[in-house]
Amino acid sequence: MIVKQIKKVSVIISLILAIAVDIAIPNSPSQPKTDNPYFIYFLCIVGIIIVPAYLLSFFNKKISEKVENIGPLLAGGILLINVINLICSKYALLPVLFFPSLDRVFAVFVNDRKLILQCILASAKLLIIGFFVGATLGFTTGIVVGFNKKLAYWINPFIKIIGPIPATSWSPLVLSLFSTSYQAAVFMIALSVWFPITVMTSNGIQNVQQTYFEVADTLGAGKLYKIFKVGIPAALPSVFLGFFYATTGSFITLVTAEMFGCKSGIGWYLNWQKSMMLYANVYAGLIILAVLCNLIITLLFKFKDKLLGWQKGVIKW
C-alpha cells in the first residue's frame, strides 16, 4: 500500500522539485532573457492536470491504477527536464547557441503560435494526401500479391527492389519528374507508406490458415467473398502493423520532403529556423513532431483495439 502511494505521489514531488529549482536558481547570465518564465508556466499547466488526477485517484479505482502506473514514468520525465534545465539554463554548461534555455524553447510556442499552427495544418494536409495515396495503393497491391500467385511472381521483384530504398533517396529524381516540389513531396510520402503496407498486407493474407478458405468453399462462397469476408479480415492484425510502420516512416519522409522547396510545414519550419541558427525554435518544432506522431499512432492503436478486440494488448503502444 505504501509503495503504491509513493508511486502516485512521486510525480507531484518531482514537479514541486522542478518548480523550486527553477525559482531558487537564477538563469545563467549567458542565456538570453525572455519576457516571461515560460518554463514555470509549462510546469504549472502540468500541475493543473496531474494534481486533480492524483486527488481523484482516492475515489476512483481506474484513475488510481492509471496514476499508479504512469506516475513513476512522469516523475522520471519531469526529473530529466529538471536536469536539462540545470545544465542548459541555470549553469550553461553547454554552448548557449546550440542549447538554449527551456524558457526560450517554450516561449516559441507562444510567440510563433500562428506560424506554428499554419505549419501544422500544411503538414497535416500533405501527410493526409500522401498517406491516403500510399495506403490505397499499398493495400491494393498487398491484396493482389497475397491472393494471386501469378501476379505476385511479377510484382514481388519490383517490391523487393524499389521498396527497401528510402523514399527520400528518390528526391533528386522526383524533383525533376514532377512539376512542383509539393507533388514530389506527396510522391515520396506515398512511396514510404506503400512499401510497409504492401508487405504486411500480402504477408498477412498468405499466412491465413487454409482451412478458413476450405470452409468457405464448402459453404459455397465465391472468390470475392473469400477475399473480402475471409482473407482480409483474418489478415487485419498484419495490416495494422503495416500501418504502424507506415506512420512512423511517413513522418520521417514528411520532414525531409518539406525541406525541398515547400513553403510551409513543420519540416520547412525546422529547416528555416536551423538556417537562421534559432535552435530554440528547432527544438520546439521537434517537440511538436514528437507529440503529433505519438498522438496519431496512439489513435491508430485505439482504433485497432476497437476493431480487433481479440488482438487487444498483443501489440502495445
C-alpha positions as CSV (number, residue, x, y, z in Angstrom):
1,M,0.0,0.0,0.0
2,I,2.8,2.4,0.9
3,V,4.7,1.5,-2.3
4,K,1.5,2.3,-4.4
5,Q,1.1,5.7,-2.6
6,I,4.8,6.5,-3.3
7,K,4.3,5.7,-7.0
8,K,1.3,8.0,-7.2
9,V,2.8,10.9,-5.3
10,S,6.3,10.7,-6.9
11,V,5.2,12.8,-9.9
12,I,4.0,15.6,-7.7
13,I,7.2,15.5,-5.7
14,S,9.2,15.7,-8.9
15,L,7.1,18.5,-10.2
16,I,7.5,20.6,-7.0
17,L,11.2,20.0,-7.1
18,A,11.4,21.2,-10.7
19,I,9.4,24.4,-9.8
20,A,11.5,25.0,-6.7
21,V,14.8,24.6,-8.6
22,D,13.7,27.0,-11.4
23,I,12.6,29.7,-8.9
24,A,15.5,29.3,-6.5
25,I,18.4,29.2,-9.0
26,P,18.6,32.2,-11.5
27,N,19.4,31.5,-15.1
28,S,22.9,31.9,-16.3
29,P,23.8,35.5,-17.5
30,S,25.0,34.0,-20.8
31,Q,21.5,32.8,-21.6
32,P,19.3,35.5,-23.3
33,K,16.4,36.5,-21.1
34,T,12.7,36.0,-22.0
35,D,9.8,38.2,-21.3
36,N,8.1,35.7,-19.1
37,P,9.1,32.5,-17.1
38,Y,7.6,30.2,-19.7
39,F,9.1,27.0,-18.2
40,I,7.3,27.8,-15.0
41,Y,4.1,28.2,-16.9
42,F,4.6,24.8,-18.5
43,L,5.2,23.2,-15.2
44,C,2.1,24.9,-13.8
45,I,0.0,23.5,-16.7
46,V,1.3,20.0,-16.0
47,G,0.4,20.5,-12.3
48,I,-3.1,21.6,-13.2
49,I,-3.5,18.2,-15.0
50,I,-1.7,16.0,-12.5
51,V,-2.9,17.2,-9.1
52,P,-6.7,16.8,-9.8
53,A,-5.9,13.3,-11.3
54,Y,-4.0,12.5,-8.1
55,L,-6.9,13.6,-5.9
56,L,-9.5,11.7,-7.9
57,S,-7.4,8.6,-7.6
58,F,-8.5,8.3,-4.0
59,F,-12.1,8.0,-5.2
60,N,-11.9,6.1,-8.5
61,K,-10.1,2.8,-8.8
62,K,-9.4,3.1,-12.6
63,I,-7.9,6.5,-12.2
64,S,-5.9,5.2,-9.2
65,E,-4.5,2.4,-11.3
66,K,-3.7,4.7,-14.1
67,V,-1.9,7.2,-11.9
68,E,0.0,4.4,-10.1
69,N,1.1,3.0,-13.5
70,I,2.3,6.2,-15.2
71,G,3.3,8.1,-12.0
72,P,6.9,7.0,-11.8
73,L,7.4,7.4,-15.6
74,L,6.1,11.0,-15.4
75,A,8.2,11.7,-12.4
76,G,11.3,10.4,-14.2
77,G,10.4,12.6,-17.3
78,I,10.0,15.7,-15.1
79,L,13.3,14.9,-13.3
80,L,15.0,14.6,-16.7
81,I,13.6,18.0,-17.7
82,N,14.8,19.4,-14.4
83,V,18.3,18.1,-15.1
84,I,18.3,19.6,-18.6
85,N,17.1,22.9,-17.0
86,L,20.1,22.9,-14.7
87,I,22.6,22.0,-17.4
88,C,21.3,24.4,-20.1
89,S,19.5,27.2,-18.3
90,K,21.0,27.6,-14.8
91,Y,24.6,26.9,-15.4
92,A,25.0,27.0,-19.2
93,L,27.4,24.0,-19.2
94,L,26.9,23.5,-22.9
95,P,27.2,26.0,-25.8
96,V,24.3,28.5,-25.4
97,L,23.8,28.9,-29.2
98,F,23.0,25.2,-29.6
99,F,21.4,24.5,-26.2
100,P,19.1,27.4,-25.3
101,S,17.3,27.7,-22.0
102,L,13.9,26.0,-21.6
103,D,12.3,29.4,-21.1
104,R,13.3,30.3,-24.7
105,V,12.1,26.9,-26.1
106,F,8.7,27.2,-24.5
107,A,8.5,30.8,-25.5
108,V,8.4,29.8,-29.1
109,F,5.0,28.1,-28.6
110,V,3.6,31.5,-27.6
111,N,5.5,33.9,-29.8
112,D,5.3,31.8,-33.0
113,R,1.9,30.2,-32.3
114,K,0.2,31.4,-35.5
115,L,3.1,30.4,-37.8
116,I,3.4,27.0,-36.0
117,L,-0.4,26.4,-36.4
118,Q,-0.1,27.2,-40.1
119,C,2.8,24.8,-40.5
120,I,0.9,22.0,-38.6
121,L,-2.1,22.4,-40.9
122,A,0.1,22.5,-44.0
123,S,2.0,19.3,-42.9
124,A,-1.3,17.6,-42.0
125,K,-2.7,18.3,-45.4
126,L,0.5,17.0,-47.1
127,L,0.6,14.0,-44.9
128,I,-3.0,13.1,-45.3
129,I,-2.8,13.3,-49.1
130,G,0.5,11.3,-49.3
131,F,-0.7,8.7,-46.8
132,F,-4.0,8.2,-48.4
133,V,-2.4,7.6,-51.9
134,G,0.3,5.3,-50.5
135,A,-2.1,3.4,-48.2
136,T,-4.6,2.9,-51.0
137,L,-2.0,1.6,-53.4
138,G,-0.2,-0.4,-50.8
139,F,-3.4,-2.1,-49.6
140,T,-4.5,-2.9,-53.2
141,T,-1.0,-4.2,-54.1
142,G,-0.9,-6.3,-50.9
143,I,-4.3,-7.9,-51.7
144,V,-3.2,-8.7,-55.3
145,V,0.1,-10.2,-54.3
146,G,-1.5,-12.1,-51.4
147,F,-4.3,-13.7,-53.5
148,N,-2.8,-14.1,-57.0
149,K,0.4,-16.1,-57.3
150,K,0.8,-15.4,-61.0
151,L,0.8,-11.6,-60.5
152,A,2.9,-12.0,-57.3
153,Y,5.6,-13.6,-59.4
154,W,5.9,-10.4,-61.5
155,I,5.2,-7.8,-58.8
156,N,7.4,-9.2,-56.0
157,P,10.7,-8.4,-57.6
158,F,9.6,-4.8,-58.1
159,I,8.6,-4.6,-54.5
160,K,11.9,-6.1,-53.3
161,I,14.0,-3.8,-55.4
162,I,12.0,-0.5,-55.1
163,G,10.6,-0.9,-51.6
164,P,13.7,-1.1,-49.4
165,I,15.2,2.1,-50.9
166,P,14.4,5.0,-48.5
167,A,11.8,7.2,-50.1
168,T,13.9,10.4,-49.6
169,S,16.7,8.9,-51.7
170,W,14.4,9.4,-54.8
171,S,14.4,13.2,-54.2
172,P,16.8,14.2,-57.0
173,L,14.8,12.1,-59.5
174,V,11.3,13.1,-58.4
175,L,12.1,16.8,-58.2
176,S,12.9,16.6,-61.9
177,L,10.0,14.4,-62.8
178,F,7.2,16.4,-61.1
179,S,6.3,20.0,-62.0
180,T,6.2,21.2,-58.3
181,S,8.0,20.3,-55.2
182,Y,4.7,19.7,-53.5
183,Q,3.8,16.9,-55.9
184,A,7.3,15.4,-55.3
185,A,6.7,15.5,-51.6
186,V,3.4,13.7,-52.0
187,F,5.1,11.1,-54.1
188,M,7.9,10.5,-51.5
189,I,5.4,10.2,-48.6
190,A,3.2,7.8,-50.7
191,L,6.2,5.7,-51.5
192,S,7.3,5.5,-47.9
193,V,3.7,4.3,-46.9
194,W,3.2,2.0,-49.9
195,F,6.0,-0.4,-49.1
196,P,5.3,-1.5,-45.5
197,I,1.5,-1.7,-46.1
198,T,2.1,-3.8,-49.2
199,V,4.4,-6.2,-47.5
200,M,2.4,-6.6,-44.3
201,T,-0.9,-7.0,-46.1
202,S,0.4,-9.6,-48.5
203,N,2.2,-11.4,-45.7
204,G,-0.9,-11.4,-43.5
205,I,-3.1,-12.8,-46.4
206,Q,-0.5,-15.5,-47.2
207,N,-0.4,-16.6,-43.6
208,V,-4.2,-17.0,-43.2
209,Q,-5.0,-20.6,-42.4
210,Q,-6.0,-22.6,-45.5
211,T,-8.8,-24.2,-43.5
212,Y,-10.7,-20.9,-43.5
213,F,-10.8,-20.9,-47.3
214,E,-11.7,-24.6,-47.4
215,V,-14.7,-24.0,-45.1
216,A,-15.8,-21.0,-47.2
217,D,-15.6,-23.3,-50.3
218,T,-17.6,-25.9,-48.6
219,L,-20.3,-23.3,-47.9
220,G,-20.3,-22.2,-51.5
221,A,-18.6,-18.9,-51.1
222,G,-17.4,-17.1,-54.2
223,K,-13.9,-15.7,-54.8
224,L,-14.8,-12.1,-53.9
225,Y,-16.5,-13.3,-50.7
226,K,-13.3,-15.3,-49.7
227,I,-11.2,-12.2,-50.4
228,F,-13.3,-9.5,-48.6
229,K,-15.0,-11.7,-45.9
230,V,-12.3,-14.3,-45.1
231,G,-8.8,-13.3,-46.2
232,I,-8.7,-9.6,-45.5
233,P,-10.4,-9.8,-42.0
234,A,-8.1,-12.6,-41.0
235,A,-5.1,-10.5,-42.2
236,L,-6.1,-7.3,-40.4
237,P,-3.6,-7.7,-37.5
238,S,-0.7,-7.7,-40.0
239,V,-2.3,-4.9,-42.0
240,F,-2.5,-2.7,-38.9
241,L,1.2,-3.5,-38.2
242,G,1.9,-2.2,-41.7
243,F,0.0,1.0,-41.0
244,F,2.1,1.4,-37.8
245,Y,5.4,1.1,-39.7
246,A,4.0,3.4,-42.5
247,T,3.0,6.1,-40.0
248,T,6.5,6.3,-38.5
249,G,8.1,6.2,-41.9
250,S,5.8,8.9,-43.3
251,F,6.8,11.3,-40.6
252,I,10.4,10.9,-41.4
253,T,9.8,11.4,-45.1
254,L,7.5,14.3,-44.4
255,V,10.2,16.3,-42.6
256,T,12.7,15.7,-45.3
257,A,10.3,16.2,-48.2
258,E,9.2,19.6,-46.9
259,M,12.8,20.8,-47.0
260,F,12.8,20.5,-50.8
261,G,11.1,23.7,-51.9
262,C,7.9,23.6,-49.8
263,K,6.8,27.0,-48.5
264,S,5.2,25.8,-45.3
265,G,5.1,22.8,-42.9
266,I,6.9,21.6,-39.9
267,G,9.9,20.3,-42.0
268,W,10.1,23.7,-43.7
269,Y,9.9,25.4,-40.3
270,L,12.7,23.3,-38.9
271,N,15.0,23.9,-41.9
272,W,14.3,27.6,-41.9
273,Q,15.0,28.0,-38.2
274,K,18.1,25.9,-38.5
275,S,19.4,28.1,-41.3
276,M,18.7,31.2,-39.1
277,M,20.5,29.4,-36.2
278,L,17.5,29.7,-34.0
279,Y,17.8,26.4,-32.2
280,A,15.1,27.2,-29.6
281,N,12.7,27.2,-32.5
282,V,14.2,24.0,-33.8
283,Y,13.7,22.2,-30.5
284,A,10.1,23.5,-30.4
285,G,9.5,22.0,-33.8
286,L,10.9,18.7,-32.8
287,I,8.7,18.6,-29.7
288,I,5.6,19.3,-32.0
289,L,6.7,16.4,-34.3
290,A,7.1,14.0,-31.4
291,V,3.7,14.9,-29.9
292,L,1.9,14.7,-33.3
293,C,3.4,11.4,-34.3
294,N,2.7,9.9,-30.8
295,L,-0.9,11.1,-31.0
296,I,-1.5,9.7,-34.4
297,I,0.0,6.3,-33.5
298,T,-2.0,6.2,-30.2
299,L,-5.2,6.9,-32.1
300,L,-4.3,4.2,-34.6
301,F,-3.9,1.6,-31.9
302,K,-7.1,2.7,-30.1
303,F,-8.9,2.1,-33.4
304,K,-7.2,-1.2,-33.8
305,D,-8.2,-2.3,-30.3
306,K,-11.8,-1.4,-31.0
307,L,-11.9,-3.2,-34.4
308,L,-9.9,-6.2,-33.4
309,G,-11.0,-6.9,-29.8
310,W,-9.3,-10.3,-29.7
311,Q,-6.0,-8.7,-30.6
312,K,-6.1,-6.1,-27.8
313,G,-2.9,-5.9,-25.9
314,V,-1.0,-8.2,-28.3
315,I,1.0,-5.1,-29.6
316,K,1.1,-2.2,-27.2
317,W,2.0,1.4,-27.7
